[in-house]
Amino acid sequence: MSRILIALGGNALGSTPEEQLQLVHDSAKPIVDLIEQGHEVVIAHGNGPQVGSINLAFEKSSKEHANIPSMPFAECGAMSQGYIGYHLQNALHEELLKRSINKSVATVVSQVVVDKNDHAFQNPTKPIGPFYSKEEAERLMAETGDHYIEDSGRGYRRVIPSPAPVKVVEKDIIQDLVNAGRIVIAVGGGGIPVVEEKNHALIGVEAVIDKDLASKCLADELNVDFLFILTAVEKVAINYGKPNQQNLNQLSIEEAEKLMKEGHFAPGSMLPKIQAAISFVKGKQGRKSIITSLEKAKDAILGKTGTVIFN
C-alpha cells in the first residue's frame, strides 16, 4: 500500500458550478480506483476560474450596490475551497458507497504560509478568472489598474502574484485524518496564501499559490510515496503540438532539469508541474512523481502509462 497525493488539474472541475457538479463525478471514479487498490489518498485541486469568478462577482456587486462589500482575495480563495470541496467530497462519498467501501471524506480549508518578501509580489504572473478579448482587457486595465496577459492563445486573463509555498498551517490536522484512514481534500487552489506576523497572526494576502507547488509542499509534510499530478495530457511531451512532438515515458531528475533549462515546458502550464515533480522526488530516495491525465491514473500507478520522474 502506498500513500499518494493527487494534484487534480482544473480541467477536472469545469468553469461553472453546474459543469463542475457533473465533472467531479467523472473525477471521483479514477480516484476511487486507487483507493480500491488499497492506497491512502490525499487530494489537492486547482481553483483558477472559480476564485477569479468569485472575486469578480463581489467586485462588480460592490460597485453597483453600496451595501455589498468588496471581498479580499484570500477570503475568495477560502470560499472556492469550500464549494469545490463540497462537490468533490460528495462525489467521492457517492462513488465509495457504490463500491461498498466504508471510508469517510473531509475537506480541510487550508492556509499556506508564504514569504511577504517573495519577489512574486512585484511580478504578478498567475492567470485567474474568465478570458477576455484584447480590447476588453485593455479597458479593464485602464479602469482597475489590474494586470492582464494573453494566456495560451485563449484570450486575456487577469494575473496576480504567485509566491512560493513555505508550509501548510493545517498539516497536523491533515496528518491525523490520513493516519486515521480518512480521505482528505486539502490545499485547494494552492491554499489560502497567508503571511506570519510577529504576534503569531496569519494575514491573508492577494495572491494565488500554484497548486502543484503547494501539493508538493504538502506531499513533503505528509511523507507520501507518490505525487500524482493529473492534467489534460496522458504524458509529458517535448516539442508539444508540433509535428516532431515526442511523448516521454520516464525522466530522471537530471533529464528533466536539462529539458526544463532548454525551454521545453511552458510557464503557467507544464513548467510548474515539472518543477514540483523534480523538487518532490529530490526530497527522499525512492520517491516517484507521475504526470498523466485523470482518466489514466489507475493505469499509471501500475506503470502502464504516464510520465514517471524518478531519482
VOKOLDO-385244 format. One record per residue (C-alpha): residue number from 1; x, z, y. Coordinates in nm, 4 decimals, decimal comma. Example, Ala and Ser with C-alpha at 12.3 -4.5 7.8 and 13.67 -1.06 7.14 Angstrom:
! VOKOLDO-385244
+-----+----------+----------+----------+
:  nr :       px :       pz :       py :
+-----+----------+----------+----------+
:   1 :   1,2300 :   0,7800 :  -0,4500 :
:   2 :   1,3670 :   0,7140 :  -0,1060 :
+-----+----------+----------+----------+
//
This chain:
! VOKOLDO-385244
+-----+----------+----------+----------+
:  nr :       px :       pz :       py :
+-----+----------+----------+----------+
:   1 :   0,0000 :   0,0000 :   0,0000 :
:   2 :   0,1280 :  -0,0920 :   0,3470 :
:   3 :   0,0382 :   0,0249 :   0,6939 :
:   4 :  -0,0492 :  -0,2772 :   0,9081 :
:   5 :  -0,1128 :  -0,3082 :   1,2804 :
:   6 :  -0,3194 :  -0,6157 :   1,3675 :
:   7 :  -0,2939 :  -0,7541 :   1,7200 :
:   8 :  -0,6134 :  -0,9560 :   1,7471 :
:   9 :  -0,5959 :  -1,2585 :   1,9778 :
:  10 :  -0,8518 :  -1,3308 :   2,2469 :
:  11 :  -0,9751 :  -1,6386 :   2,0586 :
:  12 :  -1,1408 :  -1,3979 :   1,8135 :
:  13 :  -1,3566 :  -1,2462 :   2,0899 :
:  14 :  -1,5033 :  -1,5332 :   2,2908 :
:  15 :  -1,5794 :  -1,5223 :   2,6620 :
:  16 :  -1,9336 :  -1,3763 :   2,6853 :
:  17 :  -2,0916 :  -1,0645 :   2,5293 :
:  18 :  -2,3248 :  -1,2844 :   2,3228 :
:  19 :  -2,0435 :  -1,5048 :   2,1945 :
:  20 :  -1,8269 :  -1,2009 :   2,1269 :
:  21 :  -2,1011 :  -1,0293 :   1,9272 :
:  22 :  -2,1112 :  -1,3281 :   1,6937 :
:  23 :  -1,7362 :  -1,3844 :   1,6709 :
:  24 :  -1,6458 :  -1,0238 :   1,5874 :
:  25 :  -1,8445 :  -1,0553 :   1,2646 :
:  26 :  -1,6223 :  -1,3504 :   1,1699 :
:  27 :  -1,3161 :  -1,1464 :   1,2732 :
:  28 :  -1,4209 :  -0,8482 :   1,0612 :
:  29 :  -1,4092 :  -1,0356 :   0,7303 :
:  30 :  -1,0319 :  -1,1086 :   0,7072 :
:  31 :  -0,9557 :  -0,7598 :   0,8428 :
:  32 :  -1,1692 :  -0,6016 :   0,5706 :
:  33 :  -0,9959 :  -0,8321 :   0,3188 :
:  34 :  -0,6737 :  -0,6433 :   0,3982 :
:  35 :  -0,8473 :  -0,3059 :   0,3759 :
:  36 :  -0,9962 :  -0,4092 :   0,0421 :
:  37 :  -0,6432 :  -0,4825 :  -0,0820 :
:  38 :  -0,5621 :  -0,1151 :  -0,0161 :
:  39 :  -0,3743 :  -0,1412 :   0,3138 :
:  40 :  -0,4061 :   0,1013 :   0,6058 :
:  41 :  -0,5136 :  -0,0975 :   0,9092 :
:  42 :  -0,4925 :  -0,0303 :   1,2829 :
:  43 :  -0,6412 :  -0,2889 :   1,5200 :
:  44 :  -0,5452 :  -0,3853 :   1,8736 :
:  45 :  -0,7017 :  -0,6671 :   2,0752 :
:  46 :  -0,6853 :  -0,8665 :   2,3951 :
:  47 :  -0,9280 :  -0,8397 :   2,6894 :
:  48 :  -0,8200 :  -1,1011 :   2,9461 :
:  49 :  -1,1549 :  -1,2772 :   3,0002 :
:  50 :  -1,3557 :  -0,9564 :   2,9671 :
:  51 :  -1,1627 :  -0,7348 :   3,2097 :
:  52 :  -1,1447 :  -1,0167 :   3,4646 :
:  53 :  -1,5199 :  -1,0738 :   3,4472 :
:  54 :  -1,5972 :  -0,7021 :   3,4836 :
:  55 :  -1,3675 :  -0,6748 :   3,7845 :
:  56 :  -1,5133 :  -0,9885 :   3,9431 :
:  57 :  -1,8721 :  -0,8699 :   3,8909 :
:  58 :  -1,8075 :  -0,5403 :   4,0703 :
:  59 :  -1,6122 :  -0,7156 :   4,3445 :
:  60 :  -1,8943 :  -0,9611 :   4,4184 :
:  61 :  -2,1664 :  -0,6991 :   4,3894 :
:  62 :  -1,9889 :  -0,4599 :   4,6269 :
:  63 :  -1,9746 :  -0,7333 :   4,8908 :
:  64 :  -2,3447 :  -0,8121 :   4,8553 :
:  65 :  -2,4787 :  -0,4566 :   4,8179 :
:  66 :  -2,3492 :  -0,1692 :   5,0290 :
:  67 :  -2,4471 :   0,0920 :   4,7688 :
:  68 :  -2,2409 :  -0,0677 :   4,4880 :
:  69 :  -1,8737 :   0,0325 :   4,4952 :
:  70 :  -1,5834 :  -0,1907 :   4,4044 :
:  71 :  -1,4201 :  -0,0846 :   4,0783 :
:  72 :  -1,0447 :  -0,0141 :   4,0369 :
:  73 :  -0,8786 :  -0,2364 :   3,7794 :
:  74 :  -0,7791 :   0,0494 :   3,5483 :
:  75 :  -1,1445 :   0,1529 :   3,5208 :
:  76 :  -1,2398 :  -0,2077 :   3,4445 :
:  77 :  -0,9871 :  -0,2012 :   3,1618 :
:  78 :  -1,1445 :   0,1153 :   3,0243 :
:  79 :  -1,4884 :  -0,0470 :   3,0335 :
:  80 :  -1,3619 :  -0,3537 :   2,8484 :
:  81 :  -1,2036 :  -0,1348 :   2,5786 :
:  82 :  -1,5354 :   0,0410 :   2,5312 :
:  83 :  -1,7567 :  -0,2612 :   2,4932 :
:  84 :  -1,5138 :  -0,4675 :   2,2845 :
:  85 :  -1,4515 :  -0,1644 :   2,0639 :
:  86 :  -1,8257 :  -0,1102 :   2,0272 :
:  87 :  -1,8728 :  -0,4654 :   1,8994 :
:  88 :  -1,5662 :  -0,4587 :   1,6742 :
:  89 :  -1,6303 :  -0,1226 :   1,5115 :
:  90 :  -1,9919 :  -0,2104 :   1,4352 :
:  91 :  -1,8917 :  -0,5452 :   1,2813 :
:  92 :  -1,6261 :  -0,3738 :   1,0676 :
:  93 :  -1,8692 :  -0,0966 :   0,9675 :
:  94 :  -2,1222 :  -0,3561 :   0,8517 :
:  95 :  -1,8650 :  -0,5566 :   0,6541 :
:  96 :  -1,7248 :  -0,2424 :   0,4900 :
:  97 :  -2,0705 :  -0,1328 :   0,3747 :
:  98 :  -2,1429 :  -0,4801 :   0,2353 :
:  99 :  -1,8400 :  -0,4335 :   0,0080 :
: 100 :  -1,9209 :  -0,0675 :  -0,0730 :
: 101 :  -1,6028 :   0,0531 :   0,0994 :
: 102 :  -1,6522 :   0,4063 :   0,2294 :
: 103 :  -1,4341 :   0,4109 :   0,5409 :
: 104 :  -1,5219 :   0,5022 :   0,8976 :
: 105 :  -1,4124 :   0,3143 :   1,2103 :
: 106 :  -1,3385 :   0,4575 :   1,5548 :
: 107 :  -1,2318 :   0,3150 :   1,8893 :
: 108 :  -0,9830 :   0,5223 :   2,0894 :
: 109 :  -0,9883 :   0,4346 :   2,4591 :
: 110 :  -0,6131 :   0,4245 :   2,5110 :
: 111 :  -0,3843 :   0,4768 :   2,8096 :
: 112 :  -0,0364 :   0,3256 :   2,8103 :
: 113 :   0,2345 :   0,4570 :   3,0411 :
: 114 :   0,4271 :   0,2033 :   3,2493 :
: 115 :   0,7179 :   0,2452 :   3,4912 :
: 116 :   0,5992 :   0,2461 :   3,8522 :
: 117 :   0,9280 :   0,0697 :   3,9447 :
: 118 :   0,8795 :  -0,2143 :   3,6943 :
: 119 :   0,9720 :  -0,5426 :   3,8689 :
: 120 :   0,6454 :  -0,6933 :   3,7379 :
: 121 :   0,4579 :  -0,5233 :   4,0235 :
: 122 :   0,6370 :  -0,7562 :   4,2652 :
: 123 :   0,5804 :  -1,0630 :   4,0473 :
: 124 :   0,2236 :  -1,0949 :   3,9104 :
: 125 :   0,2128 :  -1,3262 :   3,6074 :
: 126 :  -0,0750 :  -1,2207 :   3,3775 :
: 127 :  -0,3819 :  -1,4531 :   3,3918 :
: 128 :  -0,7193 :  -1,2804 :   3,3837 :
: 129 :  -1,0825 :  -1,3742 :   3,4329 :
: 130 :  -1,2503 :  -1,7145 :   3,4457 :
: 131 :  -1,0950 :  -2,0564 :   3,5119 :
: 132 :  -1,1310 :  -2,2312 :   3,8496 :
: 133 :  -1,0526 :  -2,5730 :   3,9892 :
: 134 :  -0,7537 :  -2,6032 :   4,2201 :
: 135 :  -0,9852 :  -2,6229 :   4,5217 :
: 136 :  -1,1760 :  -2,3105 :   4,4176 :
: 137 :  -0,8532 :  -2,1207 :   4,3522 :
: 138 :  -0,7137 :  -2,2145 :   4,6951 :
: 139 :  -1,0349 :  -2,0961 :   4,8612 :
: 140 :  -1,0270 :  -1,7647 :   4,6720 :
: 141 :  -0,6608 :  -1,7079 :   4,7587 :
: 142 :  -0,7399 :  -1,7606 :   5,1261 :
: 143 :  -1,0406 :  -1,5266 :   5,1105 :
: 144 :  -0,8964 :  -1,2442 :   4,8996 :
: 145 :  -0,5171 :  -1,2687 :   4,9132 :
: 146 :  -0,5069 :  -1,2631 :   4,5314 :
: 147 :  -0,2649 :  -1,4864 :   4,3391 :
: 148 :  -0,3875 :  -1,7782 :   4,1250 :
: 149 :  -0,1861 :  -2,0054 :   3,8951 :
: 150 :  -0,2532 :  -2,3067 :   3,6737 :
: 151 :  -0,2971 :  -2,1813 :   3,3157 :
: 152 :  -0,2076 :  -2,4090 :   3,0217 :
: 153 :  -0,3804 :  -2,7148 :   3,1642 :
: 154 :  -0,7212 :  -2,5459 :   3,1537 :
: 155 :  -0,7592 :  -2,4659 :   3,5230 :
: 156 :  -0,6516 :  -2,1932 :   3,7636 :
: 157 :  -0,6810 :  -1,8190 :   3,6989 :
: 158 :  -0,6083 :  -1,5052 :   3,8935 :
: 159 :  -0,2802 :  -1,3352 :   3,7989 :
: 160 :  -0,1920 :  -0,9671 :   3,8284 :
: 161 :   0,1187 :  -0,7637 :   3,7362 :
: 162 :   0,2054 :  -0,7202 :   3,3673 :
: 163 :   0,4511 :  -0,4288 :   3,3364 :
: 164 :   0,6189 :  -0,3368 :   3,0077 :
: 165 :   0,4621 :  -0,0572 :   2,7992 :
: 166 :   0,6603 :   0,2665 :   2,7701 :
: 167 :   0,4426 :   0,4836 :   2,5422 :
: 168 :   0,0831 :   0,5299 :   2,4258 :
: 169 :  -0,0687 :   0,8510 :   2,5615 :
: 170 :  -0,3144 :   0,8985 :   2,2733 :
: 171 :  -0,0634 :   0,8217 :   1,9953 :
: 172 :  -0,1013 :   1,1639 :   1,8278 :
: 173 :  -0,4804 :   1,1307 :   1,8026 :
: 174 :  -0,4441 :   0,7794 :   1,6641 :
: 175 :  -0,1833 :   0,9016 :   1,4134 :
: 176 :  -0,4124 :   1,1836 :   1,2967 :
: 177 :  -0,7013 :   0,9424 :   1,2417 :
: 178 :  -0,4872 :   0,6937 :   1,0489 :
: 179 :  -0,3403 :   0,9713 :   0,8339 :
: 180 :  -0,6958 :   1,0822 :   0,7550 :
: 181 :  -0,7794 :   0,7340 :   0,6246 :
: 182 :  -0,9810 :   0,6160 :   0,9258 :
: 183 :  -0,9690 :   0,2631 :   1,0647 :
: 184 :  -0,8671 :   0,2803 :   1,4300 :
: 185 :  -0,9151 :   0,0330 :   1,7156 :
: 186 :  -0,6684 :   0,1200 :   1,9925 :
: 187 :  -0,4660 :  -0,0090 :   2,2925 :
: 188 :  -0,7421 :  -0,2621 :   2,3609 :
: 189 :  -0,6293 :  -0,5208 :   2,6122 :
: 190 :  -0,2828 :  -0,3647 :   2,6073 :
: 191 :  -0,4255 :  -0,0250 :   2,7027 :
: 192 :  -0,5131 :   0,1172 :   3,0436 :
: 193 :  -0,1894 :   0,0995 :   3,2465 :
: 194 :  -0,1044 :   0,4380 :   3,3975 :
: 195 :   0,1971 :   0,5908 :   3,5707 :
: 196 :   0,3071 :   0,9510 :   3,5248 :
: 197 :   0,3297 :   1,1676 :   3,8349 :
: 198 :   0,5418 :   1,4819 :   3,8711 :
: 199 :   0,2352 :   1,7075 :   3,8405 :
: 200 :   0,1642 :   1,5528 :   3,4967 :
: 201 :  -0,1223 :   1,3458 :   3,6351 :
: 202 :  -0,1800 :   0,9992 :   3,4882 :
: 203 :  -0,2742 :   0,7493 :   3,7588 :
: 204 :  -0,4253 :   0,4097 :   3,6756 :
: 205 :  -0,2654 :   0,1032 :   3,8356 :
: 206 :  -0,3816 :  -0,2536 :   3,8947 :
: 207 :  -0,2135 :  -0,4361 :   3,6083 :
: 208 :  -0,2649 :  -0,5716 :   3,2570 :
: 209 :  -0,0139 :  -0,4897 :   2,9828 :
: 210 :   0,0483 :  -0,7722 :   2,7378 :
: 211 :  -0,1484 :  -0,6794 :   2,4273 :
: 212 :   0,1232 :  -0,7997 :   2,1867 :
: 213 :   0,3875 :  -0,5828 :   2,3547 :
: 214 :   0,1511 :  -0,2831 :   2,3653 :
: 215 :   0,0732 :  -0,3437 :   1,9975 :
: 216 :   0,4465 :  -0,3415 :   1,9208 :
: 217 :   0,4801 :  -0,0128 :   2,1121 :
: 218 :   0,2019 :   0,1485 :   1,9075 :
: 219 :   0,3378 :  -0,0051 :   1,5852 :
: 220 :   0,6702 :   0,1702 :   1,6524 :
: 221 :   0,4993 :   0,5018 :   1,7221 :
: 222 :   0,2904 :   0,4808 :   1,4028 :
: 223 :   0,5874 :   0,3536 :   1,1993 :
: 224 :   0,3864 :   0,0681 :   1,0463 :
: 225 :   0,5309 :  -0,1690 :   0,7869 :
: 226 :   0,3850 :  -0,4948 :   0,9199 :
: 227 :   0,2936 :  -0,6110 :   1,2677 :
: 228 :   0,0372 :  -0,8881 :   1,2348 :
: 229 :  -0,0009 :  -1,0994 :   1,5482 :
: 230 :  -0,3126 :  -1,3085 :   1,4999 :
: 231 :  -0,3607 :  -1,6078 :   1,7253 :
: 232 :  -0,5145 :  -1,9566 :   1,7292 :
: 233 :  -0,2494 :  -2,1247 :   1,5115 :
: 234 :  -0,1559 :  -2,0782 :   1,1456 :
: 235 :   0,2190 :  -2,0929 :   1,2073 :
: 236 :   0,4665 :  -2,0759 :   1,4930 :
: 237 :   0,5969 :  -2,4214 :   1,5832 :
: 238 :   0,8750 :  -2,5787 :   1,7842 :
: 239 :   0,8017 :  -2,8915 :   1,9905 :
: 240 :   0,4390 :  -2,7748 :   1,9857 :
: 241 :   0,1843 :  -3,0511 :   2,0465 :
: 242 :   0,4472 :  -3,3265 :   2,0293 :
: 243 :   0,4951 :  -3,5946 :   1,7616 :
: 244 :   0,8006 :  -3,4063 :   1,6324 :
: 245 :   0,6208 :  -3,0697 :   1,6048 :
: 246 :   0,7717 :  -2,8554 :   1,3301 :
: 247 :   0,5896 :  -2,5573 :   1,1795 :
: 248 :   0,8083 :  -2,2627 :   1,0839 :
: 249 :   0,7588 :  -2,0584 :   0,7662 :
: 250 :   1,0074 :  -1,7832 :   0,8442 :
: 251 :   1,2604 :  -1,6847 :   1,1071 :
: 252 :   1,5412 :  -1,4339 :   1,1071 :
: 253 :   1,5862 :  -1,2338 :   1,4258 :
: 254 :   1,8899 :  -1,4481 :   1,5136 :
: 255 :   1,6987 :  -1,7748 :   1,4607 :
: 256 :   1,4005 :  -1,6517 :   1,6632 :
: 257 :   1,6212 :  -1,5402 :   1,9524 :
: 258 :   1,8027 :  -1,8739 :   1,9527 :
: 259 :   1,4767 :  -2,0735 :   1,9699 :
: 260 :   1,3450 :  -1,8407 :   2,2387 :
: 261 :   1,6549 :  -1,8950 :   2,4543 :
: 262 :   1,6180 :  -2,2719 :   2,4068 :
: 263 :   1,2718 :  -2,2504 :   2,5660 :
: 264 :   1,0594 :  -2,3458 :   2,2665 :
: 265 :   0,7910 :  -2,0819 :   2,3319 :
: 266 :   0,5562 :  -2,0921 :   2,6293 :
: 267 :   0,5399 :  -1,7880 :   2,8632 :
: 268 :   0,1995 :  -1,6212 :   2,8535 :
: 269 :   0,1289 :  -1,7824 :   2,5155 :
: 270 :   0,3686 :  -1,7746 :   2,2182 :
: 271 :   0,6669 :  -1,6199 :   2,4014 :
: 272 :   0,5343 :  -1,2592 :   2,4252 :
: 273 :   0,4307 :  -1,2799 :   2,0595 :
: 274 :   0,7847 :  -1,3762 :   1,9558 :
: 275 :   0,9313 :  -1,1074 :   2,1834 :
: 276 :   0,7031 :  -0,8417 :   2,0358 :
: 277 :   0,7786 :  -0,9542 :   1,6797 :
: 278 :   1,1561 :  -0,9505 :   1,7340 :
: 279 :   1,1513 :  -0,6101 :   1,9020 :
: 280 :   0,9368 :  -0,4585 :   1,6256 :
: 281 :   1,1492 :  -0,5951 :   1,3413 :
: 282 :   1,4710 :  -0,4777 :   1,5075 :
: 283 :   1,3390 :  -0,1219 :   1,5166 :
: 284 :   1,3808 :  -0,0435 :   1,1463 :
: 285 :   1,5262 :  -0,2091 :   0,8382 :
: 286 :   1,2714 :  -0,3713 :   0,6098 :
: 287 :   1,0038 :  -0,4320 :   0,8706 :
: 288 :   0,8335 :  -0,7700 :   0,8987 :
: 289 :   0,6170 :  -0,9303 :   1,1629 :
: 290 :   0,3767 :  -1,2084 :   1,0725 :
: 291 :   0,2286 :  -1,4530 :   1,3223 :
: 292 :  -0,0686 :  -1,6501 :   1,1931 :
: 293 :  -0,4364 :  -1,7269 :   1,2526 :
: 294 :  -0,7085 :  -1,4714 :   1,1899 :
: 295 :  -0,8653 :  -1,6590 :   0,9007 :
: 296 :  -0,5283 :  -1,6819 :   0,7222 :
: 297 :  -0,4449 :  -1,3101 :   0,7421 :
: 298 :  -0,5297 :  -1,2401 :   0,3775 :
: 299 :  -0,3061 :  -1,5239 :   0,2540 :
: 300 :  -0,0296 :  -1,4323 :   0,4992 :
: 301 :   0,0129 :  -1,0789 :   0,3625 :
: 302 :   0,0552 :  -1,2377 :   0,0183 :
: 303 :   0,3297 :  -1,4664 :   0,1527 :
: 304 :   0,1253 :  -1,7857 :   0,1249 :
: 305 :   0,1215 :  -1,8872 :   0,4920 :
: 306 :   0,2016 :  -1,7766 :   0,8471 :
: 307 :   0,5419 :  -1,7363 :   1,0108 :
: 308 :   0,7369 :  -1,4305 :   0,8969 :
: 309 :   1,0003 :  -1,2796 :   1,1277 :
: 310 :   1,2426 :  -1,0535 :   0,9419 :
: 311 :   1,5746 :  -0,8704 :   0,9779 :
+-----+----------+----------+----------+
//
